[in-house]
Structure formats: C-alpha cells, structure tokens
Amino acid sequence: MQSLQDIDWNTWQGKDPATLTFIIKDEQILLIRKKRGLGAGKINGPGGRLEPGETMLECAIREVQEELCITPIDPIFCGESLFQFTDGYSIHVHTYMAHDFEGTPAETDEAIPLWFPLDGIPYEEMWADDIVWLPEMLKGSQFKGRYLFDGDRMLDHHLDIF
Ligand SMILES: Nc1ncnc2c1[nH]c(=O)n2[C@H]1C[C@H](O)[C@@H](COP(=O)(O)OP(=O)(O)OP(=O)(O)O)O1
C-alpha cells in the first residue's frame, strides 16, 4: 500500500469513527498538546473516538469536555478526514468548529490547552495532514480528505473542498 489508488474508497470504512473539534474565538484557535492516545506529543484539536450509542456531535462535545473541561457551544460540522495506515488501522474523523464555549480550559490527564493566533498555527508540531485541510476549514470551506499514513509519515493525500 503506497498510494491512495491502492485503496478501494468505495467500500472503505474506518475501523474507528472519531471527532476533532476546533474552538475559534477572538482570532485565536484553541488546540491541545495531546498527552496520550493516537498522536500523543503532537499538537492537535481536542477529540477522540466515538462511544457506543452516541452521535458524532455528542462525541465532539464529550471529547472537548473530557480533555479540556469546557463545553463547546453550537459546534458545526466542517468536514471529514479518512485516514488509512499501512499497518491496516484506519480512522474516520468528523471535524467540528465552535466559536464559543462554557467554562475555563484546564489541563487534564489527556491534554494541555494551548491558544494560538490564527496566523501562527504550529503546523510543524501537528499531524502532517493538518496543513492540507485546516487552512481550508478556516476559510469557511467544507472538506473531505483521504490520507495514507505509514506511522507518522504521510505517503499520499487528496482533498476535496466544497
Ligand atoms: N492524521 C490526523 N490528523 C489529525 N487528527 C488526527 C489524525 N489522526 C487521528 O487519529 N487524529 C485525531 C482524531 C481523534 O480526535 C484523535 C485520536 O483519537 P484518541 O485521542 O486516540 O481517541 P480517544 O478515544 O480519546 O482515546 P483514549 O486515549 O481515550 O483511548 O486524533
């Protein structure tokens, strides 16, 4: 498996459905330094895997509550990212954005909250795909991306924006 063309995307189903949520307020974006799980050590948005019986939106809100002790207000769906790893693992990430929240962001066992200016997002410390789709999301586009990873290394990608 070396390129996206080696995958049948018509029948592809991610092993784990998951969410990512970005809070954007006052020209700043709230990110986390992830302390555990997939991507530990990287900077990312708060998020995680869907639990049985919950909707994607419920998952998005719960993960922000668990990781940062705040509740995003009215998150809106922004796009999807389909990640296939060469070892066979796959994850289908549904991304949300909110412009406000209740509470005060706090460090937890899972994450350290970090605010960045929108023109200073630390892409070099994030997953390699983030620089492909996050700028599009910030411009207000909806997106659907497909990515092939070998561990941390992005081998191939394709992004559709709407
Ligand atoms: N390539 C890439 N770019 C951006 N974001 C991500 C990826 N791959 C990913 O998996 N992610 C995101 C999607 C999810 O929000 C997390 C992965 O979920 P994780 O934190 O491991 O899931 P939890 O359910 O919280 O796991 P536990 O630690 O509680 O077991 O990363």
The ligand as an SDF file (V2000), in Angstrom:
LIG
                    3D

 31 33  0  0  0  0  0  0  0  0999 V2000
   -3.7270   12.4070   10.9210 N   0  0  0  0  0  0  0  0  0  0  0  0
   -4.5050   13.0460   11.8150 C   0  0  0  0  0  0  0  0  0  0  0  0
   -4.6440   14.3700   11.7570 N   0  0  0  0  0  0  0  0  0  0  0  0
   -5.3770   14.9990   12.6500 C   0  0  0  0  0  0  0  0  0  0  0  0
   -6.0600   14.3930   13.6750 N   0  0  0  0  0  0  0  0  0  0  0  0
   -5.9560   13.0860   13.7440 C   0  0  0  0  0  0  0  0  0  0  0  0
   -5.1960   12.3450   12.8300 C   0  0  0  0  0  0  0  0  0  0  0  0
   -5.3140   11.0540   13.1540 N   0  0  0  0  0  0  0  0  0  0  0  0
   -6.1090   10.9680   14.2380 C   0  0  0  0  0  0  0  0  0  0  0  0
   -6.4850    9.9470   14.8340 O   0  0  0  0  0  0  0  0  0  0  0  0
   -6.4870   12.2140   14.5870 N   0  0  0  0  0  0  0  0  0  0  0  0
   -7.3230   12.5630   15.7180 C   0  0  0  0  0  0  0  0  0  0  0  0
   -8.7050   12.0370   15.6650 C   0  0  0  0  0  0  0  0  0  0  0  0
   -9.0430   11.8410   17.1050 C   0  0  0  0  0  0  0  0  0  0  0  0
   -9.5280   13.0840   17.6090 O   0  0  0  0  0  0  0  0  0  0  0  0
   -7.7240   11.5450   17.7610 C   0  0  0  0  0  0  0  0  0  0  0  0
   -7.4720   10.0750   18.0150 C   0  0  0  0  0  0  0  0  0  0  0  0
   -8.2770    9.6380   18.9970 O   0  0  0  0  0  0  0  0  0  0  0  0
   -7.7320    9.2950   20.5040 P   0  0  0  0  0  0  0  0  0  0  0  0
   -7.4500   10.5630   21.2140 O   0  0  0  0  0  0  0  0  0  0  0  0
   -6.6530    8.2880   20.4430 O   0  0  0  0  0  0  0  0  0  0  0  0
   -9.0530    8.6700   20.9960 O   0  0  0  0  0  0  0  0  0  0  0  0
   -9.6490    8.5550   22.4390 P   0  0  0  0  0  0  0  0  0  0  0  0
  -10.9710    7.9080   22.2870 O   0  0  0  0  0  0  0  0  0  0  0  0
   -9.6450    9.8880   23.1360 O   0  0  0  0  0  0  0  0  0  0  0  0
   -8.6050    7.5950   23.0510 O   0  0  0  0  0  0  0  0  0  0  0  0
   -8.2240    7.2210   24.5080 P   0  0  0  0  0  0  0  0  0  0  0  0
   -6.8700    7.8500   24.7380 O   0  0  0  0  0  0  0  0  0  0  0  0
   -9.2920    7.7690   25.4230 O   0  0  0  0  0  0  0  0  0  0  0  0
   -8.1730    5.7310   24.4560 O   0  0  0  0  0  0  0  0  0  0  0  0
   -6.7230   12.0440   16.9100 O   0  0  0  0  0  0  0  0  0  0  0  0
  1  2  1  0
  2  3  1  0
  2  7  2  0
  3  4  2  0
  4  5  1  0
  5  6  2  0
  6  7  1  0
  6 11  1  0
  7  8  1  0
  8  9  1  0
  9 10  2  0
  9 11  1  0
 11 12  1  0
 12 13  1  0
 12 31  1  0
 13 14  1  0
 14 15  1  0
 14 16  1  0
 16 17  1  0
 16 31  1  0
 17 18  1  0
 18 19  1  0
 19 20  2  0
 19 21  1  0
 19 22  1  0
 22 23  1  0
 23 24  2  0
 23 25  1  0
 23 26  1  0
 26 27  1  0
 27 28  2  0
 27 29  1  0
 27 30  1  0
M  END
$$$$
